[in-house]
Amino acid sequence: MATLGIDPDLVRLADSFMQDRRIRLEMEGRTGAEHSIESGIPQESLVSPVLLVVYISEMIGYVKERADVKALSFVDDVAWWADGTNETEVARKRTCPISFTHSLLYFP
């Protein structure tokens, strides 16, 4: 968030919003045990859509700096495309965003 020029106080607020979160499943009148959660964006919060847009923006910037691809996003969908002289070249370029995105999502 800081790399996007967002005010440091808002960065700290967002960080605090994402700390010490817990989750439990309620289904058919039964409630499961509480568990800590360290990933994802909390649902049904006014802050969540803003955090999602920031995350996607940073992800797109990260991948575009490292791979020869372009991106188009709308809400929570991102489409990657690449130009090339043949299918093999395009397929190779399109594999890069997948591996970069995977590392961002699963190995922070």
C-alpha positions in Angstrom: 0.0 0.0 0.0 2.9 2.3 0.8 4.2 1.8 -2.8 0.9 3.2 -4.1 1.4 6.4 -2.1 -1.3 5.6 0.4 -1.0 7.6 3.6 1.0 5.8 6.3 -1.9 6.2 8.9 -4.2 4.4 6.5 -1.7 1.7 5.9 -1.4 1.1 9.7 -5.2 1.1 9.9 -5.5 -1.5 7.2 -2.8 -3.6 8.9 -4.6 -3.4 12.2 -7.9 -4.4 10.4 -6.2 -7.6 9.1 -4.7 -8.7 12.4 -6.0 -11.1 15.0 -8.9 -12.4 13.0 -10.9 -15.4 13.9 -13.5 -17.5 12.0 -16.0 -20.2 12.8 -18.5 -22.1 10.7 -22.2 -22.0 11.5 -24.4 -24.5 9.6 -27.9 -25.9 10.2 -28.0 -24.5 13.7 -24.6 -25.9 14.8 -21.5 -23.8 15.4 -18.0 -25.1 15.0 -14.9 -24.2 16.9 -13.2 -20.8 16.4 -9.9 -20.8 14.4 -7.4 -18.1 13.6 -7.3 -16.9 10.0 -4.3 -15.2 8.4 -5.4 -14.9 4.7 -8.2 -13.5 2.7 -10.1 -10.3 3.1 -12.9 -10.0 5.7 -16.4 -10.2 4.0 -19.2 -7.6 4.5 -16.9 -4.8 5.6 -16.9 -1.4 4.0 -13.1 -1.5 4.0 -12.8 -4.9 2.2 -13.5 -3.7 -1.4 -10.8 -1.0 -1.1 -8.3 -3.6 0.3 -9.2 -5.9 -2.6 -8.6 -3.2 -5.2 -5.2 -2.3 -3.6 -4.2 -6.0 -3.5 -5.1 -6.5 -7.1 -3.4 -3.3 -8.2 -0.2 -4.3 -6.4 -0.4 -7.9 -7.8 -0.8 -6.6 -11.4 2.2 -4.2 -10.9 4.3 -6.9 -9.5 3.6 -9.3 -12.4 3.9 -6.7 -15.1 7.4 -5.7 -13.8 8.6 -9.4 -14.1 6.8 -10.8 -17.1 6.2 -9.7 -20.7 2.4 -9.6 -20.3 -0.5 -7.1 -20.1 -3.4 -7.1 -17.7 -7.0 -6.0 -17.6 -9.0 -6.1 -14.4 -12.6 -5.6 -13.4 -13.6 -5.9 -9.8 -12.0 -9.2 -8.7 -11.3 -10.6 -12.1 -7.9 -10.2 -13.9 -7.2 -11.2 -17.5 -3.6 -11.6 -18.6 -2.6 -11.5 -22.2 0.7 -11.6 -24.2 1.8 -10.9 -27.7 4.0 -13.3 -29.6 5.0 -14.6 -33.0 3.6 -18.1 -32.4 1.5 -20.1 -29.9 4.5 -21.5 -28.0 5.9 -18.0 -27.3 2.5 -16.7 -26.1 2.0 -19.8 -24.0 5.4 -19.3 -22.4 4.7 -15.7 -21.6 1.3 -16.5 -20.2 2.8 -19.0 -17.8 4.8 -16.3 -16.0 1.8 -14.4 -14.5 0.3 -17.7 -13.2 3.5 -18.6 -11.3 4.1 -15.0 -10.0 0.4 -14.8 -8.9 0.6 -18.2 -7.2 3.7 -17.0 -5.3 1.9 -13.9 -4.1 -1.2 -15.7 -3.1 0.4 -18.7 -1.3 3.8 -17.6 -0.2 3.6 -14.0 1.1 
